[in-house]
Amino acid sequence: MTALPRTGLPGTVPAGTVPAGEEPGHDGPSDLHAHFDQTLDRERRIEPRDWMPDAYRSTMIRQIAQHAHSEIIGMQPEGNWITRAPSLRRKAILIAKVQDEAGHGMYLYSAAETLGADRADLTDKLVHGRQKYSSIFNYPTLTYADVGVIGWLVDGAAICNQVPLCRSSYGPYARAMVRICKEESFHQRQGYELLMTMMRGTAAQRAMVQDATNRFWWPSLMMFGPPDDQSPNTAQSMAWGIKRHTNDELRQRFVDMTVPQAEKLGVTLPDPDLRWNAQREHCDFGSVDWAEFMAVVKGNGPCNAQRVARRKAAHDEGAWVREAAAAYAAKHARREAA
Ligand code: FAQ
């Protein structure tokens, strides 16, 4: 891939982040750009107080917000099964997993706030369709096997994508990712363990696992984003060290990693073109239906309307909690000031 320049992008300085006399227009923005570039070249992190180009800031806010929204909307498909978990043990595990996803959303919204984003504004953009969340969460969860397959494939894909983001150039995002990846890794194993248990069960249970795998395989490959030649953000995000690998590289890594896991589990991945290519030392796989991906991203997937409506209802129903918390904080601030 051709490296993009890191300098020459439009940039502004948020108030109070740069000592007086060093703002653009005094020493000139080129010094600030040079410092930003040097930080990236030395593989150091950009921190909230550092100067950064506007486009870097807005790209980071976009990616972090989409990621946060994905974690929060991502609670819904599995949350759907909490009341119907087949045992107390499975219910406790599922509640803990869904709660972890809420926690991931919270770290990520906090990371976006360090860039000057407002959490209420991000939620508003989500519920009004002005910011995206991962396409994968617009598919329904029809049986309990879906809970296991989400853990195995969806958390598996999330880990593949997110482990390199622990080295992302923006400090608060990279640090949030370290903890998130540890938890996602645990989620992936719980999903695989659930599926192993079901595969040792009845023929009907094995059929449920196969059916869930058939429905979630292709959408999981879509999680990595459009092919590299149709990805408008990858080149610049790689040049800035926000992304460390392209969408296609990570998709390939996920396929290679998952094929032996499917064999061990005893399920067939629904792709007749899937086979080891000794020359490439990677698995070949069939074509993803990018028309379906685009339809889902544009809001026309099977569950988009339901997911966003549920998120909006939860936000509206929680207004009194936010008001009570703000009133409580104001009361304590008044007492401390007195
Ligand atoms: N769905 O130019 P690119 C989880 C958008 S894991 C919807 O390639 P970029 C854990 C993209 O944003 C899931 N939209 O963009 C969990 C861009 O939008 P724009 C979340 C997608 O950013 C597990 C446009 O298409 N993980 O939640 C998708 O360089 C189980 C063009 O694409 C993350 O967010 C998609 N699949 O690369 C929770 C990881 N793909 O600019 C519950 C962090 C692309 O038009 C249960 N994010 N788009 O507004 C990333 O690594 C990147 O943002 C990519 C996309 C790789 C997702």
Boltz pocket constraint, residues with backbone or C-beta under 6 A from the ligand:
constraints:
  - pocket:
      binder: B
      contacts: [[A, 62], [A, 63], [A, 66], [A, 67], [A, 68], [A, 70], [A, 71], [A, 74], [A, 75], [A, 101], [A, 132], [A, 133], [A, 134], [A, 135], [A, 136], [A, 150], [A, 154], [A, 155], [A, 158], [A, 161], [A, 162], [A, 222], [A, 223], [A, 224], [A, 225], [A, 226], [A, 230], [A, 231], [A, 232], [A, 233], [A, 234], [A, 237], [A, 243], [A, 247], [A, 297]]
      max_distance: 6.0
